[in-house]
Amino acid sequence: MGCGRSRHHSQHGAAASAAGAAASDGRRMYIRRGKSETAEPAKVSPSVNGMVPSDEPMTVLLVFAREDAQSVVFAKAAERLGLPCETVSGPEAAMESYICCRQDLVIIDRRRGASKQPQQLEFADSLVKAMRAVSQSEFTTFVAATGAASDGNSSSASLSELVRLGFDLKFPESVSVESCTELLTSVWHNNFQLQQKLAALTALFTALDACSDSVEITNEKGQIQYINAAQERLHGRSLSELLGRSCFEQQQQQQAAKFDKMPEESAALLQTLRKGREFEEDFCSPGRGGAAASGPASQQLQRRRQTRRYLPVKGRHGKMQHIVCVTTRCKEHLPTTAKPPPSSHQEICRHVGEEGEKTDDRSGKDIDSMKRSRSEMMGIIRKTSMQSMRSVSSIPLDASLFGALSRMAKIDCGTGKIGSQSLEAPIHKVIQLIGIAQQDSPPSVTSALDRVLEILHHATDLYSGELPATLEDKITSDYVGGLMIGARPADKKRSGHFGTRQSSLANMQSLSEIPEQFIGYLEGDDEWEFDILELERVTNNRPLVYLGMKILQRFNVCQLLQCSEDTMLNWLQVIQDNYHQENCYHNATHGADVMQSSAYFLERIRVKAALDEMDEAASLIGALVHDLDHPGRTNPFLINSRHRLALLYNDVSVLESHHVSLAFQLTTRDDRINIFKNLPPDEYKSLRQGIVDVVLATEMARHFEHVGKFANQIVAPLLAGRDSGPSDEASSGIGNMAAEEEALELLAKPENRALIMRVLIKCSDISNQCRPLKLCKEWSRRISEEYFQQTDEEKALDLPIVMPMFDRANCNLPQSQISFIDFFLREMFSVWHAFCDVPQLLDNMNNNYAYWKQLAAERSHGGSGSGNSEEQ
């Protein structure tokens, strides 16, 4: 165990501080009784970890179907205690209030009432489940107001049943103010204070994850219960892989000690810790290359001296309940006989190749680590984004396979040779590499690679998503299929009639500045909560002109394009006029909304580092015109009806091609609105290419292609590069600079910049479910109505129904929205958050998802819910 030394444990260390945050701090409770009787709070002493609990009052939400004696008494009790209290009467209003305010105490009426309606119980149970699904709901106490047990009311369920449903406490019906006051006081003194300390624990664990020292917490038997990010990197394994394992076995593997000595040493260490004493030891660890040096295996890159401290933490019954192990790296390194590290990529390949030739018999051991499918990568990224960008451990390559790949340069492959002049597609090279890897591989590896080859041979688009063949939810299948499929076969020739709206220069105004009455409504345009619908109202459905001018001025687009503000204003009005304002959803307000979202994303630090001014201008202009002259119908509808646009663009990206083509036609035909006329030819060509590319990227048929490439080509290398830096303090500064330079080099590649711009506009275009609930609901209503109108016309024209679920007679809108989030949004915004840090969007999406889940549950119980779909 190394050289150990013990001393009396007077403080509980890092874990004891966290445990202390969950214990009562003995603070005197005070209750405010109105403005004139407000008591001064007692002076609060810091707890063991030094964090002072918040003195904010507990907030209360009452959910009662109607105002009665019980709800009135609860409100009076809250008023007596000086607690902020809100009363709502329906599940929908309750979800809106809870998503907005996250009250500390929610009391839900679970009584049948005089009418003995069972729906009240179902609504109450589904409501508490929906609220539990909202982020940070663990800091809320949920109380079920049940019927009095003496009345024989069946709604008075047992507490164990209520806990299973999601409630924390049970309150039998009582119209006594004292009873209600006692409940609120009990919740305040117990649940509320403990929840505040639970929030403090969240902060402490966040600090542990950011700590450079390796921290490990076990139970009293030494079984791992928590490790921080630094410990994950040290083990090369995640918490889920180590959970429940003995920490002593893991340390033995790191130190390459003899296992026959471990049980005795472990028992002695546990005996010391149970006496309440710390234990500290020094040991030498290997570098990143493997086990500690021993005999022939001593060819390691480095050996590091480390100090490990064990700290016992007492818990229940005054006995040791947890052990905290903190490993600290020393700055000096012990000399070894290791070979110097490879100085170039070629030397690294040669080094690994030599090792691979010696260890071909190990080829089956690590093959699972090579199966980095798209779904696995997305899972890693989701985990990273949901855990505040926790580092992702690198996955080792099998040495024999890497050796075979490095020797590949000497072997003829298929139709060509490495280094020859033959033209060869990248997928052919991949297939050839897999074939070589199969040589001399174990049967299990060969079988797995055969399956890989079969998938590659039959794949037409490696990044496009497919609906599972076993998907039984017809609503989801029809909806997602309607958005992804290019067209459905038409039985008869039909034609739609859409008029192209032309702008008249005679009707345009020449504005030198934004009207003063609109300035207040344009404030906050750089914030995600910006209310575009309110701007639409005050500008009489012309928000694109005013918001567009303000944002383009903020990004200095006029200066970049060398055009006057009058020319830009004229152009914006032409673009505004060529949107169909009669469309419920695809109108100029949607265009302005997507531009505002794009501007918000362009201000993110990672995005600003990747894109230049011309890229920003292309993104903003592309957002403004991305749905220009949209007819309010989908691509499959135009194809099925044999519309002139479908015939013009050969059924490929019909609407997207029309939007961007018309935008350039309108812009270049009149110098008074030609914002590109002063650009040099090369800059115009580059800008036009960028605008065309981002508009075409909005087609949902290529959704998974763009998101998959973005995740694998940009996000995954960035995460891997961040985690591969040096771990010792002496080299961390240089390592961080090198990692940052590599990240900037990766982002500066033209193909990667274009990919970032595509995903940026996609996130902007279908971000409605990431907006605050108020905006989300209105956009949902608009897009749903537009889909309803398309289905009505398809029926009238006897055309194939593209999205059968959007039939006014039997539409399940909440379920369609849930399906859209699950299939399209959750993955994309998790990846986007991993790239540029947008946690607010994920929180909004999760809260809105819970809202739609609540409406879907009401509908399944016979209620009337409303929902939406999303952008196609």
N, C-alpha and C positions, 0 to 999 in steps of 0.2 A: 504493500500500500504506500510505499515511499516513507520518508521520514515524517512521522506524525507528532503533533503536539496538541494538547488540550488545555482548556481553561474554563472557569465557571461561566456559564451563559447567563448574563444579566439582562440582555436585550434579545428580543426574538428575531432580529434581522429583518430582511426584506419581506419575507412571507409573513412574519409576525405583524409587521406594519399593516399589510393587507388584511390580515385577520382582525387586527384591532379596529379597522375601519368598519367591520361588520358587527362589532360589539357595542353595547350601549355606552355612551360617554357620560351618563349621569347628569345630563343637562336638565335644569329645572324647566318644566313645561309651562308656557304662559299662553293665555287665551285672550284675544282681543274682543272686547264687548262694545264695539261702536267707537266712533271717533273720540268721544269725550272720556271713554273709559279704557283707552288702549294702554295696556301694560307694557312697560319696558322689558325687553328680554333680558334674561340673566346673562352675565358674561360667560361666554363659551370658551372652555379650555381646549387647546388642540388635543386630538386623540393621539394614539401611539405613533401613527404615521405622520402627524403634523398637519393633517387636513381638517379644516374647520367646516362642519356641515352648514349648508345654506339655511338662512332664517326666513326664506320665502314661505308664505302661508300655503297650506294645502288647498288645491282647487278641486271642486266637486262638480260632477255632471249627473243630473237626474234624468232618467229616460222612462217616462211614463206615458202610456197611450192617451191618457186624458188627465186633466187636473182633478185630483180628488183629495180627500183628507190626508192620505198618506204622503203624497207629494208635497202638500202645503206644510205639513209638519216637518218634513225633512228640510225644506227651504228655511223655515223658521229656526230650526236647530243650527243650520249653517250660518244664518245671520247672527244668531246669539254668540257663536264662536268667532265671528268675524272672518269666516272663510268665503272666498269667492265661489259663487254657486250659479250654475246655469241649468235651466229646465227645458227639455225638448220633448216632442210628442211622437216622433216617428223614427224608425230605423235609419232612413236616409239622412234626416237632419242630425241624428246622433253621430253617424259616421263622419259627416262633414265637420261637425264641431270637434270630434275627437281627433281627426286627422290634423285639424288646424291647431288645437290647443294642447292635446295630450294631457288631459286632466289627471290628477293624482288619484282620485277616487271616482269610480263610476258605479252608480246604483241603478240597476235595471229592474223594471217591474216584471215579475214572473208570476203574477197572479192571474187566474182565469177571469176574474171579474164577475159581475152579476150575470152576464150573458153566457158564462161557462164556455167560452170559445177556446178550443185547443190551439188556434193559430197564435195566440199571445205567447204561449210557451215556446212554440217553434221559432217565432220571431226573436224572442229573447235569447234562446240558445244559439241561433245562427248569428245574432248580433255580437254576442260575446266572442264567438269564434272569429268573426271578421275583425273585431278590434284586437284580438290577440295576434292576428297576422300583421298588424301595423308595426312598423319599426319602433323600438323603445317602449313597447307595451309592457315589458317586464317591470317597468317602474310604476305601473298603475295597479291599484287594488280594485277588483271587481266584486261587487256585492249583489246577491240576488234577493230582491224583496219578494218573499213568498207569502202565500196565504197562511193565516193562523192555523197552527196544528190542531187546536181545539175544535175548529170548524170541520174537521175531516176533509179538508180541501186537498185534492190529489196533486195540486201544484206545489204543495209543501214537500218537495223531494228531500231525500237525505243529503247531508252535507257531502258525503263521499260521492254521490252521484253528481252533485253540483260541481265539485272539484274536477271530476272527469270531464264535465262540459266546458270548463274554463273559468268558473267562478272561484273566488278565494274565500268568501264569507257568505253566511246566510243570515237574513234578517226576517224573522216571522212578523207578519203584519201587526203594527201597533201604532195607534194615533197619539201616543204619549210623547210630548216634546222631550221629556227627560230620557226616554228610551232611545230616541233618535240622537240626542246629544251624547249619550254614553257611547253609542256606536261610533260617531264621528270622532270623539275623544280617543277611543281605543285605537281606531285606525291611525289617527295622527300620532299617538304615542308609540305605537308598535310598527305597523306596516310602513307608514310614511317615512319615519326616521330610518328604518332599515333599508328602504328603497333609496334614500339619499346616500347611504353608505355603500350600497351596491353600485350606485353611479360613480362613487369615488373609487371603488375597486376597478371599474372599467378604465378609469384614468391610470391607475397603478399598473394594470396589465399592459396598457398601451406603452407606458414608460419602460416596462420590462422588455417588450418587443423591440424597442429602439435602443436598448442597452447593448453596449459592445461586449460586456462580459457574458459568458454562457451561464444561464440560470436553469435549474432543474428542480421541480417540486415533486416529491413522492409521498405516499402514505407511510404509516409507521412501519410497514414491512419492506420499504424500499422499492415499491412498485411505482413506476413513473405515472404521474397524473398531469403534468404540464412541463413543457420546455419552451423557451423563448426562441426567437428567430436565430440568434447567434448559436444556440445549442443545436438547432436543426442543421445549420451549416457545418457545425463541428462533426455531427454524426453522419451528415449526408443523407439523413432520413427525416421524414416529417413526423409530427406528433401522432398522427393516426397510426403510423407504423410502429411507434414505440410505446403507445399507450398500454399500460398494464404490465410491461416488461420490467425486469429487475434492473435498477440503475447500476448495480454492481457488475452484472454481466456485461453491460455496455462499456463500462469503464475498463473491465478486463480485456475486452476486445481492442480498445484503444491502446492500452499499455502493453499488449502482448504478454501479459503475465501468465504464469502457469495456473491452470484452473484448479489444481488440487490444493492450492493455498487459499483460494478465494473464500470458501465457506467459513473457515476459522476466522479470517480477518474481517469478514462481513459481520459475523456474530459479535466479535469484540467491538467493532465500530457501533453497532446498534446498541450494545450494552452501555457504551459511553454516552451516546446521545439520549438514551432513556433516563439517564441521571441528570439531564438538563445541561450537559456540557457541550460546548462546540468542539469540533475536531478539524484540524488543518493539516494538509499534507502537500508535499512538493513531488512532482513527477515529471518525466520527460515524455512528451507526446511526439508522434511522427508528424511530418508535414502533411500536405494534402495527398501524398503519394500512396499511403497505405499504413501498415502496422509499424510499430517501433522497430528500430534496427536490431537485428539479431542474426549473426552468422552471415550466410550468403544473401540473406534478404536485407542486408544493410544498405542497399543502394537506394537511398531516399534523398529527396531534395533538401529537406531540412529536418532537424529535430528541435522542438521548442520546449523550453522549461516553463512549466505552468504550476499554479497554486490552486488547490481545490479546498474550499471551506464548506463544512457541513454544519448547519444550524438547526437545532430541534425547535419545533413549534408546538406548544402545548394547546390542547383544545378541550374537548368534552371530558368530564370527570377528572380534570387536572392532569391528564396523561398526555404524552407526546402523540400528536395526531398527524403531523406532517414533518418532512425533512426538506430543508432548502439546501441545495448544493450550488455554490457559485464558483465557477472556474475562471481564473484570471490569468491572462498570458503575460509572461515577463518579456521585457524588451530584448534581452540578450538571447542569442541562439547558441546551442552547443555545437561544436565542430563535429562533422561526420566524414565518412569516407565516400559520401555520395558523389555521383557524377554531377558536373555543373549542369544547370538547366539548359534545355535546348534554346538556342538563340534565334531560331527562325522557324517558319512554318514547315519548311522542308525537313529540318532536323527533327521537329516534333513528330512528323509522319514517319520518318525513318526510325526514330526511337521506339515509337509505339509498334511499328511493324516488326522490329526485332523481338520485342517482348511477345508479340502475337505469335511468331513462329515457335516460341518456346512453350506456349500455353494453349495450343490448339485444342487440347482435351477439355478446356474450360469453356468452350464456345456455347454450351447450353445453359450455363449458370445465369448469365445476365441477359438472356434474350428478351425477357419480359420488359427490361428497361429500354429496349429499342423500339417497342411498339408505340411510338408517339403519334397516334392517329390524331386527326383533327379534333375529334370529340374530347380526347384526353387533354390536348393542348388547351381547348376552351375551358375544360374543367379547372386546369391549373390557373388560367387567367381569372376565372370567376372567383376562385378561392383567394387570389391575390387582391382583387378589387374589393371583396367583402371583408377582408381583414386588414384594411388600411395599408395596402400594398406590401403585405408580408412577403419576405424574400422567397423565391422559388428555388428549391434545391436543384442543382444540376443533375442530370440523369447520365450515368456512366455508359460509355460504349463498350461492347465486348471487345477485348483486345485482339482476339484472333480475327474477328470480322474487320476491325480497323486495319489490321495488318494486311489482310487480303485486299482491301480497298487501296491501300498505299502501294501494293505490288501491281495493281491494275494497269499502271502506265506501261508495263512491259508486255501486255497480252493483247492479241487481236480480239476485237469485239464486234461480232455481228457483221454489219454491212460496212464498217469502217474501222480505222485504227485511231488510237489516241495520238494526237499530234498530226494526223493526216489532214488533207484538204477536203475530205468527204463532208458533205452536208449531213447533219444528223440532228434530229429533234431531241430536245432535252428528255422527253419521256422515254425515248429509245435508250439513252445513256443510263437512265435510272434502271430500266429493265435489265440491261447488260450487267450493271453493278450487282443487282440482286442475284442474277444467274451465277456470277463468280462467287458471291458470298455463299451460295449453296454448296460449292465444292468442298468436300470433306467435312461437311457439317453434320451434326447428329440428326437423326430422323425427325425429332420434334421441331428442330429449326427448319429443316428442309420442308416439312409439311406446312409450317406457318408461312414461309416465303412463297410456297406454291400458291397459297390462298391470296397473298399479296399480288402476285403476278396475274392471277385470274381476275382480280378486281381491276387492275390497271388495263388489262387487255379489253375489258368490256366497258370501261368508263368512257363516256363522251365528254364530260366536264367534271374534273376532279374536285372543284370547289362548289358546285351547285348542290343544293339540298334536295332531298327526296322525302316524301311522306312515307312513314312506315307502312309496310304492306298490311300489317295487322291492326292499323288504326281503326277502331270501331266507332269513334265519334264522327258521325256523318256531318254535323255542323262544322266541326273543325276541318274535316277533309274537304268539304265543298268550298269553304271560305278561303283556306290557304291555297287550295288548288286553283281557285278562280283568280287569285292574285299572281300565281307563279306561271300558269300555263299561258303560252302565247296566244292560242286560239282554240276554239272547239269547232268541229266540222259543222258546216251549215247545210241543211237539207235543201233550202231554196235560196235563190238569189234575191237579196234584199238590199235596199240602199237607204242610208240615213240622210238627213238634210241638216247640215249645219252651215250657218252663214259666217263668213269671215268678217269680223268687225274692223272697219277702217277708221283711222283717226283723221280728224280734220284740223289742219293747222290754224284755221280761222277761229276755232273754238278754244285755242290754248291761251293761257295767260302768261305774261312775262313777269315773273316774280323775282325780286331781288333778295328777299329774305322770307323766312317762314312767318306766317301771320302770328301776331302776338297772342291771340286767343288760343292757339294750339300749343304754345310752348310748354305750358304746364303739363299737358298730356303726353309730351314727348320726353319728359324727364324720366330718368331711370331706364332709358333704352339699352343701357349696357348691363342691365341686371336680368336674371333669368325669370323673375316674377313680372316682367313688363306686361301690361295689359293692352294688347293690340286691339282687342274687341272694343274697349272704351274709346280708343283713338278712332276706330272705324265709325263709332256713333257720332262723335263730335265733328268729324270731317265729312260727314254725309257720304260714307262709303268710299272715301278717297285717301286712305292712309298711306298708300304706297308712295305718293309724291312727297309728302312731308317727312315721313320717317326715312324714306330713301335718301332724300337730300341731306338730312341731319347725319345719318350714318356714313354716307359717302364723303361728307365734309370731314367727319372725324378721322377717316382713313386716308384723307388727302388724295382721293381718287381723281378729282379734277386736275390737280397739279400733275399727277402721274400721266394722265391722258392728254395733258396740254390743251384742255378745252375750257371754255368759260362756264360760269355757273348758270347763265341763261341757257346755254346749249344743253347742259345737263338737266335743267328743269324742264325744258321742252321735251327732251327725250323721255324723262320720267312720266310726263303726262301722256305721251303716246303709248308707252308701255301700260300705264294704268287704263287707258281707253281700250286697249286690245285684250284685256281680260274680260270675261263674261260675268258681269256683276250679278246677273240673275242666277248664276250657279250657287247652290247652297254652300259648297265647300271650295271648289277650285275657282276662286276669284282673286281679285287683286289683294284682298286682305290676307289670304293664304300666302301669296307671293311676298308680301311685306313681312309676314310672320317668319317665313323661312329665311329671309335676309337678316332679320333681327337675331335669329338663332345662330346663323352663320357668323355674324359679327361677334356674338358672345363667345363662340368657340375660337375665333381667330385671336381673341385676347388671352387665351390660355398660354401659359409659359412654354409648354412643350410645342404647341402649334406655332407660336411666334418664332421659336428657334428653327423650325423646319421650313417655313414659307417666307418668301420675299414679298415686296410690295406688289409685284405683278401677279403673283399667286393670290394675294388677298383681293385684288381688284377682280380677278377672274372668278373667285368664289362668290363675291358679293353680287356682281353683275349676273352670273349664272343663277344665283338664288332668285334674283328679281324676275328673270325671264323663264324660269324652269317650267312653268305651267301656262305660258302665254297662249291665249286663244284656245284654252282647254274647253272642249265641248260638254264637259260634265259626264262623259261616258268613258269606259275603260278600253284598253287596247283590244281585248277579245271581242268586245261589242263591235268596234269598228271593223275588225277582220270578218266577223260573222255576217255583218250587214253589207260587206263589200263596199265600204265607204271609199270615196276618192282618195283619202289620205292613206288608207291601207293599200290601195292599188299603187299609189305613188311611191311608197316606201317599202313595197314588197313584203308586207306583213311583219317587218322587223323594226322594233323600237319605233312604232308608228308615231305615237303622240310626242315622245321625247325628241325625235328627229324634227317634227313639225314645229315644236316650241322654239328650238334654237335656230332653225332655218328662218322662220318668220321674224325672229328678233333681229337677225342680221339684215334681212331684206328691208325691214322698216327703218333700221338705223342708217343704212348706207344710201338710201334713195333720196335723201334730202339733207343738204349741208346744215340746215338749221337745227337738225337733231342728231347729226352724225358726230358722236362723241369720240370716234376713232380717227377722224380725218387728219389730225395733226401727228399721228404716230408714225414713226419710221416703219417701213415695210416689215423688217425683221421683228420688231416689237409687236406690230399688229398681228402678224402670223402666230407668234407665240401666245399672245393674249387670246386670239380667236380659238386656237387649239385648246387652251385651258378651259374656256367657257363651254365649248362644245363637249369636252370630256366630262365636266361636272354635270351638265344637264342630262347627258345620256346615262350617267351613273344612277339617276333617280329611277330607272326602270326596275320594278320589283322582280322581274324574271331573272336578274343577275345579282340579286341581293346576297345570296350566300357566297357567290364567287368573290365579290368585293370584300365582304367581311372575313372570309376565310384567308384570302391573301394578306389582308391587313394584319390579321392575328399572327400568321406564320412568318411573314416577311419583315414585319416591323416590331410588333409588340413583343413577341417571343425573344428575338435577339436582344432587345433593350433590357428585358428582365434578366436574361442569362448574363449579359455583360455586366449588369449591376452586381450580380451575386458572385461573379468570378474574381472580383478584386481582392487585393491582399487583406488579410484579417488582422495583422499586427499593427500596432499604433504607429510605428516608425514609418511604415510604407503606405499607410492609409491615405495620406494627403496626395502623394504622387499617384497612387492607384485610382483615386477618385478622379483626378485630372485626366488620367489616361482613359478611364471609362467614359468620361464626359466627351472627350475628343472622339472616341469611337462612336458614341451615340450621335454626335453632330455629323460625323462623316456618313453614318448610315442614313440619317434623315436628309442629307444634302443630295443624295442620289436622285436624279430626275424621276425615275420610275416610282420611287418611294414618295416623293412629294406629290406626284399625281395621285397615288393611292390614298394618301392622307386627305387630299381635297375631295376625292370621291366619297370616302366614308364620312367626311365632315358634312357634306350636303345631304347625304342619306340620313344622318342623325338629325339634321335640321328639318328635313322634309317630313319625317314621321316621328316627331318628338312630342306630339300632343299628349301622349300618356305619361310624359315626364314633366308636364306643366302642373301648376297648382290645380287642385280638383275643380275649382270654378271654371277655369279655362278649358280643362280637359273635358268636362261634361258638355260645354257648348260646342266645341269642335266635334265631339262624338255625335251630338245630335245632327250637326250639319252634314257630316259625311254619310251618316246613316240615311238621311233623307235623300241624298243624291243617289245612293245605291238603290233605294226604293224606287225612285223615278226611272232608273235604268231597267229594273226588273219589270216595271209596268209597261215600258215601251217594248221590251223584248216579248212580252206576252201579246201586246197589240200587233206586233209585226210578225208573230209566229217564228221568232228566232230562238236558238238555243239559250237557255237560262244560264248565264255565266256563274252567278252566285245565288243558288236557290234559297239559301238561308235568309236572303234579304227580300223576303216577301212580306208585305204589310200584314197579311192574314195570319201568319204563323212564325214571325221572326223571333228568335231568341237572341236579342242584342247583347245582353251581358256575356253570354257564353261565347259569342263571336269575338268580343273584345278580349276576353280572357285568352282565347286561342291565339289571337294576334300577338299579344304580349309574350306568350309562351314560345311561339314559333319564330317570331321575327325580332322582337325588341330586347328581350332579356339578354340574349347572347351578344347582340351588337353593342348595347350600352355598357355591358360589363367590360368588353374589350376596349371600348372608347374611354371608359373611366380608368382602366389600367394604363392607358396611353397619356391622358391629359388631366386626370383627377377632377371628376365632376360628381362628387358624392350626392349633391343635392338632387340631381336627376334620378339617381337610383332610388333615393328615398321617396321622391314623388311617385315614381313608377310603382314601387312596392305598395305605397299607400293607396294609390288609385286601383291597383290590382285587388287589394283587399276590399275596396268599395264595390268593384264589379262582382267580386265573389259574393259579397253580401246580397246584392241585387239578384244574382243567379240563385242563391239559396232561397230567397223570398219567392222567386218565380216557381221554383221546384215545389214549394210548399203551398202553391195556389195563389201567391200574391202577384201583383202587377209590377214588374220591374222595367226599367228602361236601360238601354245600353248603347253601344255604338260599334262601329267598325273603325278602320283606320285607312290611312292613305294607301292607294294601290300602287 
